[in-house]
Amino acid sequence: MAPFAKALFWCVCTLAVYLAARRLHRACGRWWSSPLLVTWTACGLLIVLLRASYHEYLAGTHWLVWLLGPATIAFAIPIHRHRAMIRQHWLLLSVGVVVGSLLAIATSWAFASFFELSPELRASLLPRSITTPLAMDASRLLGGVPELTAVFTALTGLFGAAVGETLLHVLPVRSYFARGALFGMGAHGAGVAKATELGQEEGVIASLIMIFSGQFTILLVALTTLL
């Protein structure tokens, strides 16, 4: 198969699987039907079954990675739209973002130290708790592997959304702010989607927490690399 045909094949496959996964998730609504997990798993199986390489797959889907740039810029929209809520809860948002971000980095560092991961793997793991576009940028600044960071980030989001849903059934968390912050800090993009299912206010708080924690982590990483 010609290189262009291979690239087109993987592009069409990825988009088709993602659209099918979205329909499945709307029908099921469970964490295991997440479009991220289904698309990731299905495309991975296709690569293995067809004995293709990751570079062949990336040749057809690299423009999807490029879209992470505009996606990062689009984070300004909810900030502007919900500026009144930011002014109302600025102290809680600030404390939650700083404490949550530092705790996430500390647990990642402890995990990497316990398993004696290489410096490259450690750098790839540290930004796993922020949204993918910013996590990949942070990984690049730290000397990690952005593609590997994307995998760690996806796993964190899926695990956080599943555990967060279970925790809400066990713990008496009634505050919409606390419920939204739980998902936004612990599961970033997947958490925002889950928080939105609980209510509009939960979704807004989760979105703001996710955005600000990503910005705080990027700033912290940038300052660290300058020292």
Backbone bond lengths (Angstrom), bond angles and torsions (degrees), N, CA, C in turn:
res aa  C-N    CA-C-N  psi(-1)  N-CA   C-N-CA  omega(-1)  CA-C   N-CA-C  phi
1 M - - - 1.462 - - 1.529 109.16 -
2 A 1.335 116.84 135.27 1.454 121.90 -179.28 1.526 110.56 -64.46
3 P 1.349 117.52 151.51 1.471 120.23 -179.07 1.526 113.24 -55.25
4 F 1.346 117.12 -40.48 1.470 119.69 -179.74 1.524 110.58 -65.04
5 A 1.337 116.26 -41.00 1.467 120.41 179.99 1.527 110.50 -65.12
6 K 1.336 116.98 -39.12 1.467 120.67 177.63 1.524 110.94 -63.04
7 A 1.336 115.03 -44.94 1.463 119.58 -179.73 1.526 111.00 -61.98
8 L 1.334 115.72 -43.32 1.467 120.28 179.42 1.528 110.80 -64.84
9 F 1.320 116.47 -39.37 1.463 121.21 180.00 1.529 110.97 -60.05
10 W 1.337 116.81 -48.04 1.462 120.05 -178.06 1.522 111.90 -68.85
11 C 1.310 116.12 -33.54 1.466 120.06 177.62 1.528 110.44 -64.60
12 V 1.329 116.10 -48.89 1.468 121.17 -179.39 1.526 110.31 -64.67
13 C 1.330 117.10 -41.99 1.472 121.13 179.76 1.525 111.25 -60.05
14 T 1.320 116.02 -46.20 1.467 120.16 -178.39 1.519 111.46 -62.11
15 L 1.333 116.51 -46.47 1.465 120.30 -179.58 1.529 111.28 -65.70
16 A 1.339 116.47 -40.77 1.468 120.28 -179.51 1.528 111.08 -65.00
17 V 1.332 116.06 -43.92 1.466 120.06 179.35 1.525 110.37 -64.20
18 Y 1.328 116.68 -40.53 1.470 119.89 -179.63 1.528 111.55 -64.17
19 L 1.336 117.02 -44.19 1.465 120.27 179.36 1.531 111.02 -63.31
20 A 1.337 115.82 -40.75 1.467 119.53 177.34 1.529 110.76 -65.40
21 A 1.337 116.27 -37.85 1.466 120.61 179.81 1.525 111.13 -66.09
22 R 1.324 117.07 -36.01 1.473 120.03 177.58 1.529 111.25 -64.44
23 R 1.327 115.99 -41.29 1.469 119.79 177.67 1.530 110.29 -63.72
24 L 1.321 115.89 -41.18 1.465 120.47 178.65 1.527 110.81 -62.33
25 H 1.335 116.34 -42.84 1.465 119.99 -177.98 1.529 111.70 -67.92
26 R 1.332 116.75 -36.73 1.465 119.57 177.35 1.525 110.60 -64.82
27 A 1.331 116.16 -32.29 1.465 120.17 -179.60 1.530 111.88 -78.50
28 C 1.352 116.78 -37.79 1.471 120.49 -175.42 1.527 112.76 -95.69
29 G 1.333 115.27 -49.54 1.458 119.98 -179.46 1.516 114.81 72.47
30 R 1.329 118.06 16.82 1.463 121.85 179.76 1.526 110.03 -98.70
31 W 1.351 116.34 160.21 1.459 119.53 -176.73 1.527 111.62 -63.58
32 W 1.348 116.63 -34.47 1.464 119.53 -177.63 1.527 112.69 -72.99
33 S 1.353 116.57 -11.59 1.468 119.30 177.02 1.522 111.49 -97.57
34 S 1.330 117.08 12.67 1.465 121.39 178.99 1.530 110.40 -54.59
35 P 1.337 118.29 131.75 1.472 120.51 178.71 1.521 112.39 -55.08
36 L 1.329 116.05 -34.75 1.459 120.00 178.64 1.520 111.07 -61.72
37 L 1.325 117.20 -48.99 1.462 121.54 -178.40 1.522 111.49 -67.98
38 V 1.333 117.15 -44.92 1.466 120.98 -177.55 1.526 110.87 -64.73
39 T 1.339 116.61 -46.16 1.469 120.19 -179.52 1.516 110.90 -64.21
40 W 1.316 115.65 -44.62 1.462 121.41 -179.84 1.528 110.53 -59.89
41 T 1.322 116.99 -47.97 1.462 121.46 -177.96 1.524 111.69 -66.80
42 A 1.341 116.39 -46.06 1.465 120.61 -177.37 1.526 111.47 -64.12
43 C 1.330 117.09 -44.46 1.467 119.92 -179.98 1.526 110.83 -67.32
44 G 1.333 116.41 -36.89 1.459 119.29 176.67 1.519 112.14 -62.79
45 L 1.331 116.31 -41.88 1.468 120.32 177.54 1.523 111.43 -64.70
46 L 1.339 116.23 -39.44 1.466 119.95 178.02 1.525 111.24 -61.74
47 I 1.325 116.26 -42.48 1.464 120.19 179.62 1.524 110.54 -61.26
48 V 1.336 115.97 -42.23 1.472 120.31 -179.62 1.526 110.99 -69.01
49 L 1.339 117.28 -46.68 1.464 121.24 -177.20 1.525 112.31 -64.52
50 L 1.331 116.45 -37.11 1.465 120.40 -179.26 1.523 112.27 -88.65
51 R 1.334 115.74 1.01 1.466 121.88 179.17 1.524 111.49 54.76
52 A 1.299 114.76 41.54 1.462 120.48 177.38 1.527 108.66 -91.85
53 S 1.314 115.66 170.84 1.463 120.40 177.70 1.520 109.62 -107.32
54 Y 1.326 114.99 161.85 1.468 119.55 178.45 1.526 110.70 -62.66
55 H 1.337 116.80 -34.81 1.465 120.54 -179.41 1.529 111.10 -66.34
56 E 1.330 117.26 -35.88 1.468 120.06 175.79 1.525 110.63 -65.05
57 Y 1.325 115.50 -41.90 1.467 119.43 178.71 1.521 110.62 -64.89
58 L 1.323 116.72 -43.72 1.460 121.19 -178.23 1.524 111.53 -64.71
59 A 1.337 117.22 -31.32 1.466 120.44 179.55 1.526 111.71 -61.82
60 G 1.326 116.87 -30.24 1.459 119.69 -179.48 1.511 114.24 -94.34
61 T 1.323 116.44 -13.23 1.472 119.14 -175.06 1.525 113.20 -123.65
62 H 1.336 117.70 9.61 1.467 119.49 -176.65 1.522 112.34 -62.67
63 W 1.345 116.39 -28.03 1.467 118.72 -179.50 1.530 110.82 -69.41
64 L 1.343 117.10 -24.45 1.462 120.12 175.08 1.533 110.18 -67.91
65 V 1.336 116.06 -36.77 1.463 120.42 175.77 1.525 109.92 -65.53
66 W 1.339 116.39 -37.95 1.470 120.61 178.53 1.524 111.24 -60.69
67 L 1.329 116.92 -31.88 1.466 120.80 -179.40 1.525 112.76 -66.70
68 L 1.338 117.41 -12.12 1.460 119.65 176.17 1.525 111.16 -63.50
69 G 1.347 116.53 -28.06 1.465 120.51 177.52 1.519 112.47 -62.27
70 P 1.351 118.02 -58.28 1.470 119.53 175.48 1.523 113.12 -58.52
71 A 1.335 116.61 -32.86 1.469 119.30 178.89 1.523 111.09 -63.78
72 T 1.332 116.50 -36.93 1.460 120.42 177.97 1.525 111.17 -65.92
73 I 1.333 116.31 -43.47 1.468 120.83 179.10 1.524 110.69 -63.25
74 A 1.337 115.85 -34.64 1.471 120.54 -178.18 1.524 112.55 -65.08
75 F 1.345 117.55 -13.61 1.461 119.60 177.69 1.529 111.94 -63.15
76 A 1.334 116.43 -18.50 1.469 119.38 179.38 1.526 111.79 -68.53
77 I 1.325 117.06 -23.15 1.472 120.67 -176.00 1.528 112.05 -64.24
78 P 1.351 119.50 -54.08 1.471 117.96 179.19 1.522 113.20 -64.46
79 I 1.335 117.69 -28.73 1.466 119.67 177.54 1.524 110.11 -63.75
80 H 1.334 116.21 -45.07 1.468 120.30 178.95 1.526 110.96 -68.53
81 R 1.307 116.59 -41.32 1.460 121.27 -175.07 1.532 111.58 -66.73
82 H 1.322 116.54 -33.88 1.467 120.06 -175.43 1.529 111.28 -114.14
83 R 1.321 116.65 33.66 1.465 120.68 -178.85 1.531 112.24 -62.66
84 A 1.336 117.03 -30.19 1.474 119.54 178.59 1.529 110.50 -65.53
85 M 1.331 116.59 -41.09 1.463 120.36 178.36 1.526 110.75 -67.67
86 I 1.333 116.73 -34.15 1.466 120.55 177.90 1.524 109.95 -64.27
87 R 1.338 116.46 -44.06 1.467 120.08 178.23 1.530 111.11 -63.42
88 Q 1.323 116.32 -35.75 1.461 120.69 -178.04 1.526 112.11 -70.44
89 H 1.335 116.71 -38.16 1.472 120.87 -173.99 1.531 111.97 -116.88
90 W 1.330 117.96 28.20 1.468 119.91 -172.37 1.531 112.57 -60.03
91 L 1.343 117.28 -37.45 1.465 119.54 -178.19 1.530 111.23 -69.53
92 L 1.329 116.58 -46.57 1.464 120.20 178.30 1.523 111.13 -62.30
93 L 1.334 116.47 -41.44 1.460 120.87 178.71 1.525 110.71 -62.20
94 S 1.334 116.26 -44.65 1.464 120.76 -177.74 1.524 111.36 -63.60
95 V 1.330 116.02 -48.51 1.468 120.14 -179.43 1.529 110.72 -63.98
96 G 1.326 116.15 -44.49 1.463 120.16 -179.71 1.512 112.73 -61.73
97 V 1.333 116.07 -41.95 1.467 120.43 -178.82 1.523 111.10 -67.17
98 V 1.329 117.45 -47.73 1.467 121.03 -177.28 1.530 111.04 -65.18
99 V 1.326 116.65 -50.56 1.472 120.44 -178.40 1.530 110.87 -64.88
100 G 1.333 116.32 -46.14 1.461 120.13 -179.27 1.518 112.71 -63.09
101 S 1.329 116.91 -41.67 1.469 120.84 -179.30 1.521 111.35 -66.27
102 L 1.332 116.52 -45.45 1.468 120.00 179.56 1.524 111.36 -64.37
103 L 1.335 116.61 -38.31 1.467 120.59 178.29 1.528 110.91 -65.66
104 A 1.337 116.57 -40.64 1.468 120.64 179.10 1.523 111.10 -63.87
105 I 1.334 116.65 -43.09 1.464 120.51 178.91 1.528 110.32 -65.75
106 A 1.335 116.48 -41.13 1.469 120.74 -178.93 1.528 111.47 -63.92
107 T 1.330 117.18 -42.20 1.469 119.63 179.71 1.529 111.15 -67.66
108 S 1.331 116.61 -36.18 1.470 119.88 177.20 1.521 110.57 -65.65
109 W 1.332 115.85 -41.68 1.468 120.70 178.50 1.532 110.64 -64.02
110 A 1.324 116.19 -42.80 1.464 120.38 179.51 1.530 110.82 -63.70
111 F 1.326 116.72 -41.38 1.467 121.30 178.46 1.525 110.25 -62.26
112 A 1.338 116.15 -46.27 1.466 120.31 -179.30 1.523 111.20 -64.56
113 S 1.330 117.09 -37.38 1.469 120.88 179.81 1.526 111.14 -70.29
114 F 1.334 116.35 -39.81 1.463 120.56 -178.84 1.527 110.97 -62.50
115 F 1.333 116.67 -41.12 1.464 120.93 -178.59 1.527 112.47 -93.48
116 E 1.337 116.35 5.83 1.465 122.56 176.53 1.534 111.57 51.96
117 L 1.322 115.10 50.62 1.461 120.35 178.88 1.524 110.61 -71.42
118 S 1.313 115.94 153.16 1.460 121.20 178.62 1.531 109.81 -66.13
119 P 1.338 118.36 159.10 1.471 120.70 178.72 1.530 112.94 -55.45
120 E 1.330 116.81 -36.53 1.467 120.21 -179.77 1.527 111.18 -67.53
121 L 1.335 116.26 -43.40 1.466 120.30 177.85 1.528 111.02 -67.31
122 R 1.324 116.42 -37.94 1.459 120.76 178.46 1.532 110.17 -61.75
123 A 1.332 115.95 -45.31 1.467 120.50 179.49 1.523 111.47 -65.07
124 S 1.322 116.75 -31.11 1.467 120.77 178.80 1.520 111.47 -74.51
125 L 1.334 116.81 -28.28 1.463 121.71 -176.37 1.529 113.23 -85.12
126 L 1.322 117.61 -33.30 1.466 121.49 -171.75 1.527 114.42 -54.67
127 P 1.351 120.47 -43.38 1.472 119.07 -177.14 1.524 114.14 -89.46
128 R 1.320 118.76 23.13 1.463 122.13 -173.11 1.526 113.88 -65.46
129 S 1.339 117.76 -18.70 1.462 120.45 -172.72 1.524 114.22 -94.41
130 I 1.338 117.86 9.97 1.461 120.14 175.19 1.521 109.00 -116.73
131 T 1.320 116.22 169.42 1.456 120.12 -175.03 1.525 111.79 -62.99
132 T 1.311 117.35 149.94 1.467 123.67 -168.62 1.530 115.38 -52.45
133 P 1.352 120.51 -49.68 1.477 118.85 -178.32 1.520 112.68 -56.94
134 L 1.328 116.89 -44.26 1.459 120.70 -179.38 1.524 111.33 -74.39
135 A 1.328 117.30 -34.28 1.466 120.64 178.38 1.527 111.07 -63.42
136 M 1.323 117.08 -40.47 1.463 120.52 179.18 1.522 111.03 -66.73
137 D 1.334 117.20 -37.77 1.467 120.47 176.54 1.525 110.74 -65.60
138 A 1.335 116.45 -43.05 1.463 120.50 178.93 1.524 110.87 -62.90
139 S 1.316 116.58 -41.46 1.464 121.33 178.70 1.524 110.97 -61.41
140 R 1.318 116.03 -41.58 1.465 120.73 179.45 1.533 110.51 -63.01
141 L 1.323 116.84 -41.27 1.466 120.85 179.07 1.526 111.91 -65.91
142 L 1.332 116.21 -34.09 1.465 121.04 -177.93 1.523 113.19 -83.19
143 G 1.342 116.77 -8.73 1.455 120.08 -178.14 1.514 113.85 89.83
144 G 1.329 116.21 20.19 1.459 120.58 178.11 1.515 112.32 -90.81
145 V 1.319 116.04 -168.45 1.469 122.73 178.52 1.529 107.54 -107.78
146 P 1.342 118.43 107.17 1.469 120.80 -175.62 1.524 113.74 -55.15
147 E 1.343 117.36 -39.51 1.463 120.13 -179.73 1.533 111.25 -63.91
148 L 1.319 116.16 -37.63 1.464 120.37 178.11 1.531 110.35 -70.22
149 T 1.317 115.79 -36.57 1.464 120.28 176.35 1.522 110.71 -61.66
150 A 1.333 116.71 -38.85 1.467 120.61 178.24 1.528 110.94 -60.13
151 V 1.327 116.75 -37.58 1.468 120.92 177.86 1.530 110.32 -66.94
152 F 1.337 116.41 -47.01 1.470 120.20 178.62 1.529 110.96 -60.58
153 T 1.327 115.94 -39.42 1.463 120.95 -179.38 1.523 110.83 -65.64
154 A 1.330 116.13 -43.35 1.466 120.15 179.29 1.525 111.16 -62.67
155 L 1.331 116.49 -43.89 1.467 120.26 179.16 1.529 111.31 -63.28
156 T 1.334 115.99 -40.48 1.467 120.16 178.36 1.518 111.21 -62.62
157 G 1.338 116.32 -43.61 1.458 120.50 -179.79 1.516 112.68 -63.59
158 L 1.319 116.53 -45.47 1.463 120.57 -179.43 1.526 111.32 -66.01
159 F 1.330 115.94 -43.64 1.466 120.06 179.31 1.527 110.60 -65.62
160 G 1.333 116.33 -42.87 1.457 120.48 -179.26 1.514 112.69 -64.10
161 A 1.342 116.87 -40.09 1.466 120.45 179.03 1.523 110.97 -65.40
162 A 1.337 116.32 -40.36 1.467 120.32 -179.57 1.522 111.43 -68.92
163 V 1.336 116.75 -46.08 1.465 120.84 -179.50 1.525 110.70 -68.23
164 G 1.346 116.62 -39.46 1.460 120.14 179.61 1.514 112.21 -60.95
165 E 1.324 116.32 -40.65 1.464 120.63 178.01 1.529 110.68 -62.09
166 T 1.330 116.17 -40.48 1.466 120.52 178.98 1.526 111.18 -67.96
167 L 1.334 116.67 -41.32 1.461 120.92 -179.27 1.522 112.07 -61.36
168 L 1.328 116.43 -37.45 1.460 119.73 -179.27 1.525 111.86 -66.96
169 H 1.328 116.52 -24.27 1.468 119.86 176.44 1.526 111.38 -79.51
170 V 1.339 116.12 -21.92 1.466 120.92 -176.71 1.528 111.74 -97.82
171 L 1.344 116.21 -44.23 1.461 120.82 -176.13 1.527 111.00 -91.49
172 P 1.328 117.56 143.97 1.474 120.88 179.99 1.530 112.08 -81.92
173 V 1.330 117.31 61.93 1.466 121.43 -179.94 1.523 108.18 -89.76
174 R 1.333 116.32 111.56 1.462 120.64 -176.72 1.525 112.75 -107.90
175 S 1.336 117.73 -25.86 1.462 121.87 -177.52 1.522 110.74 -67.03
176 Y 1.329 116.71 129.27 1.469 119.67 178.83 1.521 110.56 -64.48
177 F 1.346 116.40 -31.12 1.467 119.64 178.90 1.528 110.23 -65.86
178 A 1.329 116.47 -47.14 1.467 120.57 -179.11 1.524 111.33 -64.57
179 R 1.332 116.66 -39.98 1.467 120.35 -179.76 1.528 110.56 -65.74
180 G 1.322 116.04 -43.33 1.459 119.82 178.81 1.513 112.28 -66.92
181 A 1.345 116.26 -42.29 1.463 120.52 179.99 1.523 111.32 -63.76
182 L 1.330 116.54 -36.61 1.464 121.40 178.81 1.527 111.06 -56.99
183 F 1.321 116.10 -46.63 1.466 119.98 -178.09 1.527 112.14 -78.63
184 G 1.328 117.37 -39.12 1.462 119.95 -178.17 1.508 113.15 -65.47
185 M 1.342 116.69 -38.16 1.457 120.78 -178.99 1.518 111.79 -83.21
186 G 1.330 116.83 -36.04 1.458 119.93 -173.86 1.513 115.64 -90.72
187 A 1.340 117.13 -16.91 1.470 117.81 -174.25 1.529 113.66 -143.36
188 H 1.327 117.52 12.63 1.477 125.18 179.62 1.526 113.79 34.03
189 G 1.351 119.38 -118.62 1.469 120.90 -173.10 1.517 114.42 -59.06
190 A 1.329 116.56 -46.72 1.465 120.32 178.12 1.521 110.42 -63.60
191 G 1.331 116.09 -33.79 1.454 120.23 178.76 1.517 112.85 -69.72
192 V 1.335 116.58 -37.27 1.467 120.36 177.26 1.524 110.17 -61.79
193 A 1.328 116.18 -42.91 1.467 120.26 178.66 1.527 110.71 -61.92
194 K 1.327 116.61 -42.22 1.467 120.46 179.67 1.527 111.06 -69.07
195 A 1.338 117.31 -39.98 1.464 120.91 179.37 1.522 111.24 -64.83
196 T 1.331 116.74 -36.38 1.464 120.82 179.01 1.519 111.10 -63.65
197 E 1.332 116.69 -30.75 1.463 120.23 176.82 1.532 111.14 -66.68
198 L 1.336 116.53 -27.82 1.466 120.55 179.28 1.523 111.77 -76.69
199 G 1.329 116.51 -32.89 1.458 120.32 -179.10 1.517 111.10 167.17
200 Q 1.322 117.01 161.08 1.461 121.38 -177.44 1.528 111.54 -64.64
201 E 1.335 117.27 -42.56 1.463 120.27 -178.38 1.523 111.09 -65.75
202 E 1.336 117.07 -41.18 1.467 120.45 176.91 1.527 110.70 -60.25
203 G 1.344 115.79 -41.71 1.455 120.25 179.89 1.513 112.57 -64.51
204 V 1.332 116.99 -39.66 1.465 121.28 179.24 1.526 110.48 -64.84
205 I 1.326 117.11 -47.68 1.466 120.70 179.80 1.526 110.65 -61.81
206 A 1.326 117.11 -43.72 1.470 120.71 178.89 1.520 110.81 -60.69
207 S 1.331 116.44 -41.67 1.461 121.20 179.60 1.522 111.27 -63.73
208 L 1.331 116.97 -45.11 1.465 120.96 -179.46 1.526 111.20 -66.01
209 I 1.324 116.93 -43.12 1.470 120.76 178.19 1.525 110.17 -60.72
210 M 1.330 116.96 -43.42 1.460 121.33 179.93 1.526 111.17 -61.39
211 I 1.333 116.53 -45.22 1.463 121.19 -177.78 1.525 111.05 -65.92
212 F 1.331 116.45 -49.68 1.460 119.99 -175.96 1.524 112.21 -69.14
213 S 1.321 117.67 -34.74 1.467 119.40 177.81 1.524 110.37 -67.52
214 G 1.330 116.81 -36.57 1.458 120.26 176.17 1.514 111.79 -64.69
215 Q 1.332 116.83 -43.71 1.458 120.98 179.21 1.526 111.21 -65.84
216 F 1.332 116.44 -40.79 1.465 120.03 178.94 1.528 110.79 -63.51
217 T 1.328 116.62 -43.20 1.467 120.55 -179.27 1.522 111.38 -65.26
218 I 1.332 117.11 -42.43 1.465 120.74 178.05 1.523 110.34 -61.10
219 L 1.333 116.61 -44.38 1.465 120.87 178.68 1.522 110.85 -62.18
220 L 1.327 116.44 -42.32 1.463 121.05 179.49 1.525 111.27 -63.98
221 V 1.328 116.42 -42.54 1.468 120.84 178.88 1.521 110.88 -64.80
222 A 1.342 116.20 -43.46 1.465 120.39 179.98 1.527 111.13 -61.59
223 L 1.331 116.72 -42.06 1.465 120.32 178.76 1.528 110.90 -66.87
224 T 1.335 116.29 -37.35 1.468 120.77 -179.88 1.524 111.42 -64.32
225 T 1.331 116.47 -40.59 1.468 120.03 -178.89 1.525 112.25 -69.00
226 L 1.336 116.80 -20.72 1.464 120.35 179.62 1.523 112.23 -82.67
227 L 1.337 116.62 -18.22 1.467 120.64 -177.10 1.525 111.85 -79.23
